[in-house]
Amino acid sequence: MAGENACPPEDVGGVPGYADFLAILADPKHEEHTNMRNWIGYLFDPTAFDLVAVNTNPRYHQALTVKSASACFQLPTSLFVD
């Protein structure tokens, strides 16, 4: 398996929320920068990707199932054919 970049934090607000999150973290002068850093609770590197962890940890492989992917990304059920 391969990949790139970090997974968005849980409860970040979907794609638009993740874009806002990244913009806020990238701008130390942003009025929400400190709040967002406190919310995440750790140093977040959006470019981080640990190939060894992904390939050796079974919990990463769960995200590859349709059920897990639809729950994680809230895909519309109309995308799936019965």
Phi and psi in degrees as GROMACS dihedral restraints (atoms count N, CA, C in turn):
[ dihedral_restraints ]
;  ai    aj    ak    al  type     phi  dphi    fc
    3     4     5     6     1  -138.6    20    10
    4     5     6     7     1   172.0    20    10
    6     7     8     9     1   177.7    20    10
    7     8     9    10     1  -175.8    20    10
    9    10    11    12     1  -158.8    20    10
   10    11    12    13     1   151.8    20    10
   12    13    14    15     1    69.0    20    10
   13    14    15    16     1   159.8    20    10
   15    16    17    18     1   -79.3    20    10
   16    17    18    19     1   153.2    20    10
   18    19    20    21     1   -73.4    20    10
   19    20    21    22     1   141.4    20    10
   21    22    23    24     1   -61.5    20    10
   22    23    24    25     1   146.0    20    10
   24    25    26    27     1   -63.7    20    10
   25    26    27    28     1   150.4    20    10
   27    28    29    30     1   -63.0    20    10
   28    29    30    31     1   144.6    20    10
   30    31    32    33     1    65.3    20    10
   31    32    33    34     1    25.9    20    10
   33    34    35    36     1   -80.2    20    10
   34    35    36    37     1   -15.1    20    10
   36    37    38    39     1   105.5    20    10
   37    38    39    40     1    31.6    20    10
   39    40    41    42     1    69.9    20    10
   40    41    42    43     1  -161.9    20    10
   42    43    44    45     1   -61.6    20    10
   43    44    45    46     1   -48.1    20    10
   45    46    47    48     1   -65.7    20    10
   46    47    48    49     1   -37.0    20    10
   48    49    50    51     1   -65.4    20    10
   49    50    51    52     1   -37.7    20    10
   51    52    53    54     1   -67.2    20    10
   52    53    54    55     1   -40.2    20    10
   54    55    56    57     1   -61.9    20    10
   55    56    57    58     1   -44.0    20    10
   57    58    59    60     1   -63.0    20    10
   58    59    60    61     1   -45.0    20    10
   60    61    62    63     1   -55.1    20    10
   61    62    63    64     1   -49.0    20    10
   63    64    65    66     1   -64.1    20    10
   64    65    66    67     1   -41.1    20    10
   66    67    68    69     1   -64.3    20    10
   67    68    69    70     1   -40.9    20    10
   69    70    71    72     1   -67.2    20    10
   70    71    72    73     1   -43.9    20    10
   72    73    74    75     1   -65.5    20    10
   73    74    75    76     1   -31.2    20    10
   75    76    77    78     1   -76.6    20    10
   76    77    78    79     1   -13.0    20    10
   78    79    80    81     1  -119.5    20    10
   79    80    81    82     1    94.4    20    10
   81    82    83    84     1   -59.7    20    10
   82    83    84    85     1   -18.4    20    10
   84    85    86    87     1   -88.7    20    10
   85    86    87    88     1    -7.1    20    10
   87    88    89    90     1   -64.4    20    10
   88    89    90    91     1   138.7    20    10
   90    91    92    93     1   -62.1    20    10
   91    92    93    94     1   -22.6    20    10
   93    94    95    96     1  -100.7    20    10
   94    95    96    97     1     3.0    20    10
   96    97    98    99     1   -55.7    20    10
   97    98    99   100     1   -52.5    20    10
   99   100   101   102     1   -63.7    20    10
  100   101   102   103     1   -43.3    20    10
  102   103   104   105     1   -60.3    20    10
  103   104   105   106     1   -42.1    20    10
  105   106   107   108     1   -67.5    20    10
  106   107   108   109     1   -39.9    20    10
  108   109   110   111     1   -64.3    20    10
  109   110   111   112     1   -39.6    20    10
  111   112   113   114     1   -66.7    20    10
  112   113   114   115     1   -38.9    20    10
  114   115   116   117     1   -63.2    20    10
  115   116   117   118     1   -45.6    20    10
  117   118   119   120     1   -69.4    20    10
  118   119   120   121     1   -35.9    20    10
  120   121   122   123     1    80.2    20    10
  121   122   123   124     1     0.8    20    10
  123   124   125   126     1  -155.0    20    10
  124   125   126   127     1   166.1    20    10
  126   127   128   129     1   -72.9    20    10
  127   128   129   130     1   112.5    20    10
  129   130   131   132     1   -96.8    20    10
  130   131   132   133     1   122.6    20    10
  132   133   134   135     1  -111.0    20    10
  133   134   135   136     1   105.6    20    10
  135   136   137   138     1   -66.2    20    10
  136   137   138   139     1   -14.4    20    10
  138   139   140   141     1   -96.0    20    10
  139   140   141   142     1    -1.3    20    10
  141   142   143   144     1   -70.5    20    10
  142   143   144   145     1   138.1    20    10
  144   145   146   147     1  -154.7    20    10
  145   146   147   148     1   123.1    20    10
  147   148   149   150     1  -106.6    20    10
  148   149   150   151     1    95.3    20    10
  150   151   152   153     1   -60.3    20    10
  151   152   153   154     1   -40.0    20    10
  153   154   155   156     1   -63.5    20    10
  154   155   156   157     1   -45.0    20    10
  156   157   158   159     1   -61.7    20    10
  157   158   159   160     1   -42.1    20    10
  159   160   161   162     1   -64.8    20    10
  160   161   162   163     1   -41.6    20    10
  162   163   164   165     1   -79.3    20    10
  163   164   165   166     1   -15.7    20    10
  165   166   167   168     1  -113.0    20    10
  166   167   168   169     1    -9.5    20    10
  168   169   170   171     1  -107.2    20    10
  169   170   171   172     1   117.1    20    10
  171   172   173   174     1   -60.6    20    10
  172   173   174   175     1   -25.8    20    10
  174   175   176   177     1   -65.7    20    10
  175   176   177   178     1   -26.6    20    10
  177   178   179   180     1   -70.9    20    10
  178   179   180   181     1   -30.0    20    10
  180   181   182   183     1   -74.1    20    10
  181   182   183   184     1   -22.0    20    10
  183   184   185   186     1   -62.6    20    10
  184   185   186   187     1   -32.0    20    10
  186   187   188   189     1   -66.6    20    10
  187   188   189   190     1   -11.4    20    10
  189   190   191   192     1   -85.2    20    10
  190   191   192   193     1   -11.6    20    10
  192   193   194   195     1   -78.5    20    10
  193   194   195   196     1   150.4    20    10
  195   196   197   198     1   -59.8    20    10
  196   197   198   199     1   -42.2    20    10
  198   199   200   201     1   -61.8    20    10
  199   200   201   202     1   -47.3    20    10
  201   202   203   204     1   -66.3    20    10
  202   203   204   205     1   -41.8    20    10
  204   205   206   207     1   -64.7    20    10
  205   206   207   208     1   -41.2    20    10
  207   208   209   210     1   -67.8    20    10
  208   209   210   211     1   -34.0    20    10
  210   211   212   213     1   -71.7    20    10
  211   212   213   214     1   -41.8    20    10
  213   214   215   216     1   -67.6    20    10
  214   215   216   217     1   -45.9    20    10
  216   217   218   219     1  -102.6    20    10
  217   218   219   220     1     0.6    20    10
  219   220   221   222     1    49.8    20    10
  220   221   222   223     1    54.0    20    10
  222   223   224   225     1   -70.5    20    10
  223   224   225   226     1   141.8    20    10
  225   226   227   228     1   -63.7    20    10
  226   227   228   229     1   138.0    20    10
  228   229   230   231     1   -64.8    20    10
  229   230   231   232     1   -17.6    20    10
  231   232   233   234     1   -67.1    20    10
  232   233   234   235     1   -12.2    20    10
  234   235   236   237     1   -78.5    20    10
  235   236   237   238     1   -16.1    20    10
  237   238   239   240     1  -103.6    20    10
  238   239   240   241     1   138.1    20    10
  240   241   242   243     1  -103.4    20    10
  241   242   243   244     1   130.2    20    10
